[in-house]
Amino acid sequence: MPHATINGIKIYYEVHGEGFPIVWCHEFAGDYRSWSRQVEFFQRHYRVITYNARGYEPSEVPTDGSLYSQEQDIEDLRGLLQHLGIGRAHIGGFSMGASVALNFGLAYPSIARSLVLAGIGTGSTDPALFRSRIQEFARRLETEGMSSMSDYPRGPERVQLLRKDAKGWEEFADHFLHQSSTGLALTLRGVLGRRPSIFELEAKLRSLDVPVLIMVGDEDDPCIEASVFLKRCISASGLVVFPQTGHTINLEEPELFNQWIMTFLKKIEGGEWAKRDRGIASASLMSG
């Protein structure tokens, strides 16, 4: 299995296909396997890289909590790209991975050819409550192990996947429940529990000059407001809302997900992805 030692930690990764690179960053409850439908589709057109963040086997699971943060995940991604000799890439992510992708783009806009941000923003509307729940989940993982998380895949933004694709949901749940409880607990405390909310990034978002595709399910309540906020702040962005869809949109609606991203990438390649004219946006107050 291919591993790269990045910032002192062994990171597992896979590369499929040839062409311009596109990198996928996984969510808290997923791993590199969560992107299988995207790998299958995009490897025909691009060099597709998936990987597991630190704390997710078969990547290394350090037991020192100080080694986990969103900033560290961003540097791990940068190190992996350097290891693969990639100077520029499309960067995509889902949920936790979307936050990493967004903040990577803010930190390294010259490396990010574009950003795909799916299911982003959980915890942004009520950070105090979110962080309290994060600490409770982490405590349960540390004291009871993965069995304490057996109800997590049936959350109100996850049951849509169960309704649409029971077999796919079972695979998702099985992969999640066989992850390292230590790695997940430390990821909760260090990455999700300490990252800034989307709304704290407004000044940086308004100066972002990278093409961005934002994707959200209309039943993914924790992410809708943040997704609309991103659209309003980032001039070169587009927002896609999936009807009757929850959080795990790349698994729930893989064909639509892939098609929208392919359209986005082709528009970028053809010079057709536009920036929003702020003057026109202001003038719209007078319409109607």
C-alpha positions as a Markdown table, in Angstrom:
| # | Residue | x | y | z |
|---|---|---|---|---|
| 1 | Met | 0.0 | 0.0 | 0.0 |
| 2 | Pro | 1.4 | 3.4 | -0.9 |
| 3 | His | 2.4 | 5.6 | 2.0 |
| 4 | Ala | 4.2 | 8.9 | 2.1 |
| 5 | Thr | 5.9 | 10.3 | 5.2 |
| 6 | Ile | 4.4 | 13.8 | 5.5 |
| 7 | Asn | 5.4 | 16.1 | 8.4 |
| 8 | Gly | 6.6 | 13.1 | 10.2 |
| 9 | Ile | 3.4 | 11.1 | 9.8 |
| 10 | Lys | 2.8 | 8.2 | 7.3 |
| 11 | Ile | -0.1 | 9.1 | 5.1 |
| 12 | Tyr | -1.9 | 6.5 | 2.9 |
| 13 | Tyr | -2.9 | 7.6 | -0.6 |
| 14 | Glu | -4.0 | 6.3 | -3.9 |
| 15 | Val | -3.6 | 7.7 | -7.4 |
| 16 | His | -5.8 | 6.7 | -10.4 |
| 17 | Gly | -5.8 | 7.9 | -14.0 |
| 18 | Glu | -3.8 | 10.5 | -15.8 |
| 19 | Gly | -4.1 | 14.1 | -16.7 |
| 20 | Phe | -4.5 | 17.3 | -14.6 |
| 21 | Pro | -4.7 | 16.3 | -10.9 |
| 22 | Ile | -7.8 | 16.5 | -8.8 |
| 23 | Val | -7.5 | 15.7 | -5.0 |
| 24 | Trp | -10.4 | 14.6 | -2.8 |
| 25 | Cys | -10.3 | 15.3 | 1.0 |
| 26 | His | -12.7 | 13.1 | 3.0 |
| 27 | Glu | -15.2 | 13.8 | 5.8 |
| 28 | Phe | -15.0 | 13.0 | 9.5 |
| 29 | Ala | -17.1 | 9.9 | 9.1 |
| 30 | Gly | -15.5 | 8.7 | 5.9 |
| 31 | Asp | -12.1 | 8.0 | 4.4 |
| 32 | Tyr | -10.5 | 7.6 | 1.0 |
| 33 | Arg | -13.0 | 4.9 | 0.1 |
| 34 | Ser | -15.8 | 7.4 | 0.4 |
| 35 | Trp | -14.7 | 8.8 | -3.0 |
| 36 | Ser | -15.0 | 5.5 | -4.9 |
| 37 | Arg | -17.8 | 6.7 | -7.2 |
| 38 | Gln | -15.8 | 9.9 | -8.0 |
| 39 | Val | -12.6 | 7.9 | -8.6 |
| 40 | Glu | -14.5 | 5.6 | -11.0 |
| 41 | Phe | -15.8 | 8.6 | -13.0 |
| 42 | Phe | -13.0 | 11.2 | -12.9 |
| 43 | Gln | -10.1 | 8.8 | -13.5 |
| 44 | Arg | -11.1 | 8.7 | -17.2 |
| 45 | His | -10.3 | 12.4 | -17.5 |
| 46 | Tyr | -8.0 | 13.4 | -14.6 |
| 47 | Arg | -5.3 | 12.2 | -12.3 |
| 48 | Val | -7.3 | 11.4 | -9.2 |
| 49 | Ile | -5.7 | 11.4 | -5.8 |
| 50 | Thr | -7.5 | 10.2 | -2.6 |
| 51 | Tyr | -5.9 | 9.8 | 0.8 |
| 52 | Asn | -6.6 | 9.3 | 4.5 |
| 53 | Ala | -5.9 | 12.1 | 6.9 |
| 54 | Arg | -3.8 | 11.5 | 9.9 |
| 55 | Gly | -5.7 | 9.5 | 12.5 |
| 56 | Tyr | -7.5 | 7.4 | 9.8 |
| 57 | Glu | -6.0 | 3.9 | 9.2 |
| 58 | Pro | -4.1 | 2.8 | 7.2 |
| 59 | Ser | -2.6 | 6.3 | 7.7 |
| 60 | Glu | -0.7 | 6.7 | 10.9 |
| 61 | Val | -2.7 | 7.4 | 14.1 |
| 62 | Pro | -0.6 | 9.5 | 16.4 |
| 63 | Thr | -1.7 | 9.5 | 20.0 |
| 64 | Asp | -0.5 | 13.0 | 20.8 |
| 65 | Gly | -3.4 | 15.4 | 20.6 |
| 66 | Ser | -1.2 | 18.3 | 19.8 |
| 67 | Leu | -0.5 | 16.8 | 16.4 |
| 68 | Tyr | -4.2 | 17.2 | 15.3 |
| 69 | Ser | -5.5 | 20.5 | 13.9 |
| 70 | Gln | -7.1 | 21.8 | 10.7 |
| 71 | Glu | -3.9 | 23.7 | 10.0 |
| 72 | Gln | -1.9 | 20.5 | 10.3 |
| 73 | Asp | -4.3 | 18.8 | 7.9 |
| 74 | Ile | -3.7 | 21.6 | 5.4 |
| 75 | Glu | 0.0 | 21.2 | 5.7 |
| 76 | Asp | -0.4 | 17.4 | 5.2 |
| 77 | Leu | -2.3 | 18.0 | 2.0 |
| 78 | Arg | 0.4 | 20.4 | 0.8 |
| 79 | Gly | 3.1 | 17.9 | 1.7 |
| 80 | Leu | 1.3 | 15.1 | -0.2 |
| 81 | Leu | 1.1 | 17.3 | -3.3 |
| 82 | Gln | 4.8 | 18.1 | -3.0 |
| 83 | His | 5.5 | 14.4 | -2.6 |
| 84 | Leu | 3.6 | 13.6 | -5.8 |
| 85 | Gly | 5.3 | 16.4 | -7.7 |
| 86 | Ile | 2.1 | 18.4 | -8.1 |
| 87 | Gly | 2.4 | 22.1 | -8.3 |
| 88 | Arg | -1.3 | 22.9 | -9.0 |
| 89 | Ala | -4.5 | 20.9 | -8.7 |
| 90 | His | -8.3 | 21.0 | -8.4 |
| 91 | Ile | -8.9 | 20.5 | -4.6 |
| 92 | Gly | -12.2 | 18.9 | -3.6 |
| 93 | Gly | -13.6 | 18.0 | -0.2 |
| 94 | Phe | -16.7 | 17.0 | 1.6 |
| 95 | Ser | -17.7 | 18.2 | 5.1 |
| 96 | Met | -14.5 | 18.1 | 7.3 |
| 97 | Gly | -12.6 | 17.7 | 4.0 |
| 98 | Ala | -14.4 | 20.6 | 2.4 |
| 99 | Ser | -13.3 | 22.8 | 5.3 |
| 100 | Val | -9.7 | 21.6 | 4.8 |
| 101 | Ala | -10.0 | 22.3 | 1.0 |
| 102 | Leu | -11.4 | 25.8 | 1.5 |
| 103 | Asn | -8.8 | 26.8 | 4.0 |
| 104 | Phe | -6.1 | 25.3 | 1.9 |
| 105 | Gly | -7.3 | 27.5 | -1.0 |
| 106 | Leu | -7.2 | 30.5 | 1.3 |
| 107 | Ala | -3.7 | 29.7 | 2.4 |
| 108 | Tyr | -2.3 | 28.5 | -1.0 |
| 109 | Pro | -4.4 | 30.0 | -3.8 |
| 110 | Ser | -1.6 | 29.6 | -6.3 |
| 111 | Ile | -1.8 | 25.8 | -5.9 |
| 112 | Ala | -5.6 | 25.5 | -6.0 |
| 113 | Arg | -6.8 | 25.6 | -9.6 |
| 114 | Ser | -10.3 | 25.4 | -8.2 |
| 115 | Leu | -12.2 | 24.3 | -5.1 |
| 116 | Val | -15.1 | 21.9 | -4.8 |
| 117 | Leu | -16.8 | 22.4 | -1.4 |
| 118 | Ala | -19.5 | 19.8 | -0.6 |
| 119 | Gly | -21.5 | 19.7 | 2.6 |
| 120 | Ile | -19.5 | 22.4 | 4.2 |
| 121 | Gly | -20.2 | 24.5 | 7.3 |
| 122 | Thr | -21.5 | 22.1 | 10.1 |
| 123 | Gly | -21.2 | 23.9 | 13.4 |
| 124 | Ser | -20.9 | 27.4 | 11.9 |
| 125 | Thr | -24.4 | 28.6 | 12.9 |
| 126 | Asp | -23.9 | 27.7 | 16.6 |
| 127 | Pro | -20.2 | 27.2 | 17.3 |
| 128 | Ala | -20.6 | 26.9 | 21.1 |
| 129 | Leu | -23.2 | 24.1 | 20.9 |
| 130 | Phe | -21.2 | 22.4 | 18.2 |
| 131 | Arg | -18.0 | 22.3 | 20.2 |
| 132 | Ser | -19.9 | 21.1 | 23.2 |
| 133 | Arg | -21.3 | 18.1 | 21.2 |
| 134 | Ile | -17.8 | 17.5 | 19.7 |
| 135 | Gln | -16.4 | 17.2 | 23.2 |
| 136 | Glu | -19.2 | 14.7 | 24.2 |
| 137 | Phe | -18.6 | 12.6 | 21.1 |
| 138 | Ala | -14.8 | 12.6 | 21.8 |
| 139 | Arg | -15.4 | 11.6 | 25.4 |
| 140 | Arg | -17.6 | 8.7 | 24.4 |
| 141 | Leu | -15.0 | 7.5 | 21.9 |
| 142 | Glu | -12.3 | 7.6 | 24.5 |
| 143 | Thr | -14.3 | 5.8 | 27.2 |
| 144 | Glu | -16.5 | 3.4 | 25.2 |
| 145 | Gly | -14.8 | 3.0 | 21.8 |
| 146 | Met | -16.5 | 2.9 | 18.4 |
| 147 | Ser | -19.5 | 1.0 | 19.7 |
| 148 | Ser | -20.6 | 4.3 | 21.3 |
| 149 | Met | -21.0 | 5.8 | 17.8 |
| 150 | Ser | -23.3 | 3.1 | 16.4 |
| 151 | Asp | -26.1 | 5.7 | 16.1 |
| 152 | Tyr | -24.1 | 8.2 | 14.2 |
| 153 | Pro | -24.8 | 6.9 | 10.7 |
| 154 | Arg | -28.5 | 7.3 | 11.4 |
| 155 | Gly | -28.4 | 11.0 | 12.2 |
| 156 | Pro | -31.0 | 13.3 | 10.7 |
| 157 | Glu | -28.8 | 14.3 | 7.8 |
| 158 | Arg | -27.6 | 10.7 | 7.1 |
| 159 | Val | -30.9 | 8.8 | 6.9 |
| 160 | Gln | -31.5 | 10.1 | 3.4 |
| 161 | Leu | -28.6 | 7.8 | 2.2 |
| 162 | Leu | -30.2 | 4.9 | 4.0 |
| 163 | Arg | -33.5 | 5.6 | 2.2 |
| 164 | Lys | -32.0 | 5.9 | -1.2 |
| 165 | Asp | -29.3 | 3.3 | -1.1 |
| 166 | Ala | -29.5 | 0.8 | 1.8 |
| 167 | Lys | -26.4 | -1.2 | 0.6 |
| 168 | Gly | -24.4 | 2.0 | 0.1 |
| 169 | Trp | -25.4 | 3.2 | 3.6 |
| 170 | Glu | -24.4 | -0.2 | 5.1 |
| 171 | Glu | -21.0 | 0.1 | 3.5 |
| 172 | Phe | -20.6 | 3.7 | 4.7 |
| 173 | Ala | -21.6 | 2.7 | 8.3 |
| 174 | Asp | -19.3 | -0.3 | 8.3 |
| 175 | His | -16.3 | 1.7 | 7.1 |
| 176 | Phe | -16.9 | 4.4 | 9.8 |
| 177 | Leu | -17.5 | 2.0 | 12.7 |
| 178 | His | -14.2 | 0.2 | 11.9 |
| 179 | Gln | -12.1 | 3.3 | 12.2 |
| 180 | Ser | -9.7 | 4.0 | 15.1 |
| 181 | Ser | -11.6 | 5.4 | 18.1 |
| 182 | Thr | -8.4 | 7.1 | 19.2 |
| 183 | Gly | -7.9 | 8.8 | 15.8 |
| 184 | Leu | -11.5 | 9.9 | 15.6 |
| 185 | Ala | -11.5 | 11.3 | 19.2 |
| 186 | Leu | -8.3 | 13.3 | 18.6 |
| 187 | Thr | -9.7 | 14.5 | 15.2 |
| 188 | Leu | -12.8 | 15.7 | 16.9 |
| 189 | Arg | -10.9 | 17.6 | 19.6 |
| 190 | Gly | -8.1 | 19.0 | 17.5 |
| 191 | Val | -9.6 | 19.5 | 14.0 |
| 192 | Leu | -13.4 | 19.9 | 14.2 |
| 193 | Gly | -13.4 | 21.3 | 17.7 |
| 194 | Arg | -10.9 | 24.1 | 17.0 |
| 195 | Arg | -11.6 | 25.1 | 13.4 |
| 196 | Pro | -13.1 | 28.6 | 12.8 |
| 197 | Ser | -16.7 | 28.8 | 11.6 |
| 198 | Ile | -17.4 | 29.7 | 8.0 |
| 199 | Phe | -18.7 | 33.1 | 9.1 |
| 200 | Glu | -15.4 | 34.0 | 10.8 |
| 201 | Leu | -13.7 | 33.8 | 7.4 |
| 202 | Glu | -15.7 | 36.6 | 5.6 |
| 203 | Ala | -12.8 | 39.0 | 4.9 |
| 204 | Lys | -10.6 | 36.2 | 3.5 |
| 205 | Leu | -13.5 | 34.8 | 1.5 |
| 206 | Arg | -14.2 | 38.1 | -0.2 |
| 207 | Ser | -10.6 | 38.3 | -1.4 |
| 208 | Leu | -10.5 | 34.7 | -2.7 |
| 209 | Asp | -9.9 | 34.7 | -6.4 |
| 210 | Val | -10.2 | 30.9 | -7.1 |
| 211 | Pro | -13.1 | 29.3 | -8.9 |
| 212 | Val | -15.3 | 27.6 | -6.3 |
| 213 | Leu | -18.2 | 25.2 | -6.6 |
| 214 | Ile | -20.4 | 24.9 | -3.5 |
| 215 | Met | -22.7 | 21.9 | -3.2 |
| 216 | Val | -25.3 | 21.2 | -0.5 |
| 217 | Gly | -28.3 | 19.0 | 0.1 |
| 218 | Asp | -31.6 | 20.9 | 0.9 |
| 219 | Glu | -32.1 | 18.6 | 3.9 |
| 220 | Asp | -28.6 | 19.2 | 5.3 |
| 221 | Asp | -29.8 | 21.9 | 7.7 |
| 222 | Pro | -26.4 | 22.6 | 9.4 |
| 223 | Cys | -24.8 | 23.4 | 6.1 |
| 224 | Ile | -27.4 | 25.4 | 4.1 |
| 225 | Glu | -26.8 | 28.8 | 5.7 |
| 226 | Ala | -23.0 | 28.5 | 5.5 |
| 227 | Ser | -23.2 | 27.4 | 1.8 |
| 228 | Val | -25.3 | 30.5 | 0.9 |
| 229 | Phe | -22.9 | 32.7 | 2.8 |
| 230 | Leu | -20.0 | 31.3 | 0.9 |
| 231 | Lys | -21.8 | 32.0 | -2.4 |
| 232 | Arg | -22.4 | 35.6 | -1.4 |
| 233 | Cys | -18.8 | 36.1 | -0.3 |
| 234 | Ile | -16.8 | 34.4 | -3.1 |
| 235 | Ser | -17.2 | 36.2 | -6.4 |
| 236 | Ala | -16.0 | 33.3 | -8.6 |
| 237 | Ser | -18.4 | 30.8 | -7.0 |
| 238 | Gly | -21.5 | 28.8 | -7.9 |
| 239 | Leu | -24.0 | 27.1 | -5.6 |
| 240 | Val | -25.7 | 23.8 | -6.4 |
| 241 | Val | -28.5 | 22.6 | -4.1 |
| 242 | Phe | -29.6 | 19.0 | -4.4 |
| 243 | Pro | -33.3 | 18.4 | -3.7 |
| 244 | Gln | -34.5 | 15.9 | -1.0 |
| 245 | Thr | -30.8 | 15.2 | -0.2 |
| 246 | Gly | -29.0 | 15.1 | 3.1 |
| 247 | His | -25.4 | 15.5 | 4.1 |
| 248 | Thr | -23.6 | 12.7 | 2.3 |
| 249 | Ile | -24.4 | 14.1 | -1.2 |
| 250 | Asn | -21.5 | 12.4 | -3.1 |
| 251 | Leu | -22.9 | 9.0 | -2.0 |
| 252 | Glu | -26.6 | 9.9 | -2.1 |
| 253 | Glu | -26.5 | 11.4 | -5.6 |
| 254 | Pro | -23.2 | 10.3 | -7.2 |
| 255 | Glu | -24.3 | 10.8 | -10.8 |
| 256 | Leu | -25.6 | 14.3 | -10.3 |
| 257 | Phe | -22.6 | 15.1 | -8.1 |
| 258 | Asn | -20.1 | 14.0 | -10.7 |
| 259 | Gln | -22.0 | 15.7 | -13.6 |
| 260 | Trp | -22.1 | 19.1 | -11.8 |
| 261 | Ile | -18.4 | 18.9 | -11.0 |
| 262 | Met | -17.5 | 17.9 | -14.6 |
| 263 | Thr | -19.5 | 20.9 | -15.9 |
| 264 | Phe | -17.7 | 23.1 | -13.4 |
| 265 | Leu | -14.2 | 21.9 | -14.5 |
| 266 | Lys | -15.0 | 22.1 | -18.2 |
| 267 | Lys | -16.2 | 25.7 | -17.8 |
| 268 | Ile | -12.9 | 26.6 | -16.0 |
| 269 | Glu | -10.9 | 24.9 | -18.7 |
| 270 | Gly | -12.9 | 26.7 | -21.4 |
| 271 | Gly | -12.5 | 30.1 | -19.7 |
| 272 | Glu | -16.3 | 30.2 | -19.1 |
| 273 | Trp | -16.5 | 30.2 | -15.3 |
| 274 | Ala | -17.5 | 33.8 | -14.5 |
| 275 | Lys | -17.0 | 36.1 | -11.5 |
| 276 | Arg | -20.0 | 37.9 | -10.0 |
| 277 | Asp | -20.1 | 41.6 | -10.7 |
| 278 | Arg | -20.5 | 43.2 | -7.2 |
| 279 | Gly | -22.0 | 46.3 | -8.8 |
| 280 | Ile | -24.8 | 44.3 | -10.4 |
| 281 | Ala | -25.4 | 42.5 | -7.1 |
| 282 | Ser | -25.9 | 45.8 | -5.3 |
| 283 | Ala | -28.1 | 47.2 | -8.0 |
| 284 | Ser | -30.4 | 44.2 | -7.7 |
| 285 | Leu | -31.9 | 45.9 | -4.6 |
| 286 | Met | -33.8 | 48.2 | -7.0 |
| 287 | Ser | -35.3 | 45.4 | -9.1 |
| 288 | Gly | -38.9 | 44.2 | -8.9 |
